[in-house]
Amino acid sequence: MLTVPGSPFSERTIGRWVRFWDGRLKISLARIWNTVLTRLPHLAIPRGRHKPKDEWGYLLPLWKLVSPLSLLEHLGNFNV
């Protein structure tokens, strides 16, 4: 069991959440990048040794630059 704010969750539950959000990201990736680059056309995308390991590494720092609600809108515009 992992203890996190809210209550203890099993590792299986956390694993399901990770798979769910990774799947949702894969489905919405093009729309998310379209929104980010439309709002921040000057965005410098890290590369070389500064390049993140995965898409989350690119997108999570952008939450402060792009309205989180606009990205959530894009994530919510499809049926799961």
Steps between C-alpha positions, in 0.01 A plus 500: 500500500614851418401782728412814308274793583139383503549144617726201451496363144635169379780488246256338256269800530786742438607285203148514354497878536838530326386276212172694471673841481773372268229370267309824519817695423573279197149563362512878559864576429451669163224725632697588812811597300280699260360697794842553659669612177206721402519683832879493527643506144835622636534198731854361511471121498781332696735275305828320540586412857226733625236300312244335734468121503131501402209726400408565863845654545422748224143577598502520879724811512262670254209491747619833641521658153176375345169503681452156656128529437554532125709183492242316710233608253693324224542189713127495573385539137495129419322196631696246701 
